[in-house]
């Protein structure tokens, strides 16, 4: 136990040194919509970053599909980042953005239930097994590397099988967010006999973008940073070619991210038992990188718990991102564009199964990550 505590303290000390090491600027640090002044809020910043669920490569889990790989080291980094962005949405949904993980205290039962959704076994809703097999419907073989758009499509489909969270996952197309389509996705269809008002399902909104050709175009940097300031911020999927990171904030001209490229042993758990969750929280130095080093292919994430929350996000986008006409990263439109195919909210196949084998991708609009529309500047 003493050895563990010493190790744990070292990790915290390493983080403190990292904070000392931050650029000496008066600018605040922004983490997923929360603002921290380094001079007065260092420990709160530490606690916030450490509380995010951190998913990394794992080894020695049951083989994917029965005969496939038993480790995702080398290929699963974007899937792990997809798990992190979705887990952040679920934490906000059940525990709230202000919830903090404390290894000394009992966690709420919802926390353990969220964690169970991501464990490395085939019957966990968002496990590496489910994601890799659902990716087959997106044209990716198990063990192949994913880009941000593909992982977003996989999350959208897996969410259909998640009866607990009833999350609507909307992935934008052609750099365009359609308010009408999101309203349709988030509104449960009431029975014909009932006249009760429509419910609003919590929304994970994912916006795949390409902000340049080979590197990020500097004109988008300010708007990109604004995304992390929004209260609905759920982070960003991105990184460098074949190296995926989960970006959670920024300071000055550097992004702060959680890195999945650490291979840990799979956690062996009995269903329903408490999970040893130490390895699911990053208690070491979070990484930073210059925004200009970012690969231009990213996916922005936002979580809107209610319709009011979504309306508020739309207002913020209009104010912050759309006021400068030539710097728009994406468009926000009220109505479904007439030249697009009709919008059909995704539905679960009738067959009772994990779904991985049955889903064919109806939306082959982006068959590869290279097919993002290049933003016009």
KABELNOR-V451059 format. One record per helix or strand. SS is the DSSP state (hx for helix, st for strand). FROM is the first residue (numbers start at 0). LEN is the number of residues. If there is no record, write none. Layout:
SS_FROM_LEN, SS_FROM_LEN
//
This chain:
hx_1_19, st_28_3, st_33_3, hx_41_10, st_52_1, st_57_2, hx_63_3, st_70_1, hx_76_18, hx_108_8, hx_127_9, hx_147_14, st_167_4, st_172_1, st_175_3, hx_178_8, st_186_1, st_199_1, st_202_8, hx_217_12, st_232_8, st_242_9, st_253_6, st_263_2, hx_277_3, st_280_1, st_286_4, hx_290_3, st_296_8, hx_306_15, hx_324_3, st_330_3, hx_368_3
//
